[in-house]
Amino acid sequence: MLTREELSDEDVIVYFDIVQSVVPTKLLTAYDDEKSKVGIEVMAYTSEDDEGDMFIYEIILEDEIDSEEGDEISDLLFDEFPDIKFTFEASVEV
């Protein structure tokens, strides 16, 4: 999720919950040094371009989402955040 507005902690939780509600089996499972399962978080960082700061919120998944899942996530995000201009994209790391 990319936006010019910084999301509140609560909004980041909502974003994660939306993704988790659509693709719960595709969330990356992580383990700590003692082999205990740990929670996956939203990576948040900024990038700057000609228009200023871009806030980027990224969730790394174990598997690709298909177009139907992406559409469903996108629809839910637009319903939840009608006053925030953002883009939502899915990409594959190679």
Helices and strands as residue ranges (DSSP letters): E 2-3, H 9-22, G 24-26, E 30-31, E 37-38, E 43-49, E 52-58, H 67-80, E 86-87
